Amino acid sequence: MLVLWFGQIHAQSEYNGIILAINKGNTAELSKYFDNRIDISINGEANNYSKEQGEIILSKFFNELSDKELTIVKKVQNAKGLFIMGNLKTKQSNYRVFINIKQIDNKIILQEIRFEKT
């Protein structure tokens, strides 16, 4: 029981790291959670990128935005992982954000991230 409880705290901390990296637009920190490949969709343009390509794509996207603030709207956790839906408010525009996280071998992996302009 104690091990499960500790694991949940660790997962919460890791998930908070992902949210903080998005708020700061820190793709170097965010890419630490990528697997070898990641699905990224920005305004309907979706692709599966290598870790390095994904970091470049998100860096370009974040550099076009200022005053980023991600607010979590919903979290759903099941045996397959954690799904987060949120709203990203920026000075330029607002986005609905969808994040798919899985835990593999006690490591938090960001598998998919989508940004849809609202």
Helices and strands as residue ranges (DSSP letters): H 2-24, H 27-30, G 31-33, E 34-42, E 45-50, H 51-63, E 69-78, E 81-89, E 94-104, E 107-117
